[in-house]
Amino acid sequence: MNATLLVGGYTGGAGAGTGIEAVRTHDGAALTALGTSALVDSPSYLARHPQLDVVYAACEMTRQVRAFTVHDGGQRLEPLGELGAAGEYVCHVTVDPGGRWLVASSYGDGLVHLFTLDASGAIVSGFDGPAAVDAAAIAAGATPRPSRAHAALALPDGRVATTDLGHDLLRVWSVVSGATGFTLVLDQELALPAGSGPRLLELHPNGCIYVVTEYSVQLLVIAPAGADGTYALTGIFPVLAGGEAIADGDTGAHISIDAAAARVYVTVRQRNSLHTFGIAEDGRTLHPLAEISTGGNWPRHHLQHGGQIHVANQLSDTVTTFALDADGIPSTLLGELATGAPTCLLAL
């Protein structure tokens, strides 16, 4: 079935995009362009409200999170409410499954922002979580590294997990309701392998968190550790199969899990590859199944939709579309769509 997707990307001096673009999926074919839905500066990451026709954008170069109402099936977006003031290089947004709040992550200064949403989906207040401390560097007597908050994930118990790529941390937060809106309270900081660079994360139905690392190009499995709500690292799996060495400049990019929780997809930049992993029944073991070229340069993001997977190749200004075979493995390249500096794909 054909559907509308939104494409976010870099604009102005950061890339050739024009804002948020609408595109159409087609069975057995590449995407086609529908036009610009909203002229906005560098909407590098997009998320949608779980109940309302509202979309949120992390506007990376202007330090803003913006809300839009969706019209004409996604071909027109109208600004909604006030702008959310974020930090330097805000690069990710995720929305509470209950539609009450959203979390934004700012790579440049490491801040984690919590924005309260009203009944219309508009942003009404904001709160910044406490900054991360590079405890590993301090303990070693080294100069602390910059904090690099990168992504957030809503957890089944109502809490939030965030990655800090600079400090090699997974941070777990409680979301607390107050008189002026929601706030964040830090529950746990889980130290991850030094130099791994935890980037993006996904949730398995059994409660395990899967993290793709930027620098070590690995998949980390982080599992609930007990009744106290803590988490522990239980598995490390290289993205490159067979123990192949990581080339200088190869970096892990995006991770997704299919609807059946049977496959994990990971993209690697510079290598320009898309990797498929199988998931064991316990959800804690991953095994490589396939690797293909993304057909473009710098695969920043990807989206599985129906029987296809679409890859946003930022530096080649293309989105490539692959058919998935009966085993959920990307097979045939169906074609590509030219679009400026794509960095995120969102299904409506």
N, C-alpha and C positions, 0 to 999 in steps of 0.2 A: 504494500500500500504506500502511495506517495505521501510525503509529509514535509513540513517546513522545518528547517533548522536555522538557527542564528549563528553567525560567525563574528567573533570578536578578534581584534588585532591591533597592531601599532599604526599610528597615524603621524603626520607631520614629519619631523626630523627622525623619528624612531622607526618609521616604516611607511609603506605605500598604501596603507588602508585609508578608508574614508570615515569609518565609524563602525556601527553594527550592521552587518549585511544579512539579508534573508536569502536562503537558497532552498531549492526543492530536490528531494530525493526521487529516484526513479528505479523501478525494478530492473535489474540487469544493465544499468547504465550509470554514468557519472552524474554528479550534481549539476544543476543549472541555476544560474543567478536570477534572483527576483528583484534585486535593487537594494538600495540603502534604506534601512529601517529607521536609523537615527544617526545624525551627525554628532559625534561625540569624540573627544580626544582619547586615543589609545585605550579603548575598553578591552584590556588584555585577558580578562577572565569574566565569565558570565555564569549566573545561577538563576533559577526560577523559583518563585513562591510555590509551595506544595499544593495550595488550594485556589489561589487567585491567578488571574491573568496579569501577573506582574513579573518583571525580569530585573535583575540587579547586575550592575557592571562595576568591576574594579577598574577605575580610570588611573592607570599606573603613573602617568607623568604629571597629573594634576592633583595627586594626593586626595582623591575623592572616591566615595562609593555613591553611585547614582541608582535611583529606582525609576522604572518605566512601566507604564501600562501597555498591554499588548492589544493592537487593533488590526483588523483586516488579516487575520490569520498569521500575524507576525510581520507583515510587510510594512507596518507603521507602528512605531513606538513613541509614546508621549511621556515627557518627564512627569514624575509623580513626587510631590512633596519636596522636602528639603534635601540638600546634599549632605552626605555623611563625611565629616572631616577625618581623613585617615593619615597614615604616615608616609614616609618616603618609599616610593616604588611599591605601592599596594598592589599585590599580584594575585590575590585569590579571595573569593567569597564563597561562603556556604550558608545555607538557610536551615534553620530549625525545622524538623518535620512537622511541628505544630504551627509553624508560621508566626511565631512570636518574636523572634530575634534572628539576626544574622551575625556571622563572625567574618571579619576581614583580617588578612595577614599582610604585613608590610615588610618586604624584604630589606629595604634600605636601612631602617633603624630597628628592626626586630620587634616592633610593636604588634600585639594582638588586640584587635578592636572588637567590642561587642556593641551592636546597634539594636535598640529596641524598635519593633515595628508596631504600628497601630492596626486597626481592623481593616484598613484599606490596603495595607502592605507598605505604607510610607514609613520612612525613617523618622523617628521622633526624638531619640536621645542616643548618646554614645558613651561608652566607657572603655578605658584602656587598661588591660591587664598589667600586672607588675612585670617589669623587664626581666629577661633571663640573665643569669649570672654564669660566666664560664668557669664553673667549679673545677673542671678538669685542668684547665690551664693554671688556675690559681694554685691548686694543690701541687702542680709540678714546678711552680715558681716561674712560669712562663708568662709572656704578655697575653692578656685575655684577647680572644678573637672577637670580631664583630658578631653580634646577634643577627640572625637572618630568618625571621619568621617566614614560613613559606605557604603553609596550607592548614586547613582545619577540617575536622570530621565530626559530625554529630553522632554520639554514641547511643545505644539502645536505652540506657538508664537516664537519659536526659543531660548527660555531661558532654563535654567537648574534648577532643584530642587535637593537639596542634604539633606541627613539626618546626624545629629550629635547625635549619640547615647549617648555620655557622657554628653552633655549639653542640651539634650532634645529640640533640635531645628530642624526646617525645614528652610533651607536657599534657597533663590531664587536668581539666578544670570542671568545677561545679558552676552551674548558672543559677544565680540567686536573684529572686524578685525583690525589688525595693520600692520605695515610695515614688521614685523618679524614673524607674525602669530597671532593667536587668543589669547585673554586674557579674564579674568573674572572680572566683576564688580558686587559687591553685591547690590541687589535691596531691599531685605526684609529678616528679620529674624523673624520667627514665633515661639514663645514660645509654646511648647507642654506640656502636663501634667508632673509635676515634678516626676522624677523617672521612667517614662514610657520606656525610651530607644528606640526611633524610629530607626528601623533597615533597612528594605527594603520597597520599594514603587513601586506602579503600577499606570497607568493612565487609568481612565474610559473614554470612547468616549465623554462624556459630559463635560470633562475638570476637573472633580474631581480627586484628588489624594488619593489613598488608601495607608495607611502605616500600617505595622505590627510592633508592639512594642515587644522588646526582654524581658524586665523586667516585664511589667504589663500584657503581653500576651493579647493585645487588637488589634482591628482594628480601626484606626482613619480615618475619612472621612474629607478631607480638600478641600474646594470649592473655586472657584474664587469669590472674594468679591466685585468687582466693575470694572469700566472702567480704573482704575489706575493700574491694573495688580496685585493687592495684593491678598493674599489668607487668608482664615479664617478657623479655626477648627469648623466643623458643626455637627460632630457625633462621638461618642465613643461606640464601641460595643465589649463586652467581647468575646474572642474566645471560651472559655469554656461555654457551654450552661447551662442554668438553674441557673446561679449564683454560680456555683461550685467554690470553693476556689482553687487558684493556689498552687500546691505543691512546696515546697522549691526546687529550681533547675530546675523547668520547665521554658523554655524560648522559646519565639516566634522565628521562624526561617525564613521561606520563604513565599512569597505571589505571587499568579498569578491570572489573570483574563482570562476566556475563550474567544474564538473568538467572541461569540455572546454577550459578556458583560452581561451574565445572571448568571454566577457563579463566586465566589471567592474561591480559595483554599489556605489553610494555614497549615503549618506544625509546630508542637510543639516538641522541643527536650526534652529529658528525659521521658516525657509522651509518646513519640514516636507515635504521632497521626497525622492524616490527617483530616482536617475539611473542610466541604463544606458549603458555604453560598449562599443564593439567594440574588439577587440585585433588589431593587424596581425600578419602571419605571423612577423615577427621578434621580436614581443613587446615592442617598444620604442616603438611608436606607438599611441595611443589616440584614438578618435574618438567623439563623442557620438551616441547613437542615440535616447534617449527620456528624458523626465522626467514623473513623475506625483506627485500628492499622496500622502502616506503615510496619509491618512485619520485622523490623530491629531496629537498635539502632542509635539514634542521627540523625534524618532526616534534614540534613543541607539544602537541595535544592530539588525541584521537577520540573517536566516538563510535561505539557499536550501536547500530540502529537497524532493527529487523535482521535480515540476512546479509547485511553489509557492515564494513568498518571503514570509516572515513578518517584520513590522517591530515592534520593541518601542518604543512611544511612551511615554516615561517620564512626562511631565507630564499626559497624558490618561488614564493608568492603563489602557492598552489594548495588545493585540497585534492588528494588522491582517494579514489574509492575502490575497495576490493570486495569481491564476493566471498562469503564464508561458506566452506563446504559442509557436508553433513556432520563432520566432527567439530565444527566451530573453528576451523583453521582458515585464515586468510589464504585465498588461492588466486583467482583470476583478477588481474588489474582491469577494472571496468572503464577507467578513464580519469581525467583530472579536470578541475575547474580552476581557472585563474582568478585569484583574489588577493588583495594586498596584505602582506605580512600576517597571515592568519595565526592566531595563538590559542583559540578556544572555539569549540563547537558545542552548541546547546540544542537539544531537541525540545520542541514545544508540545 
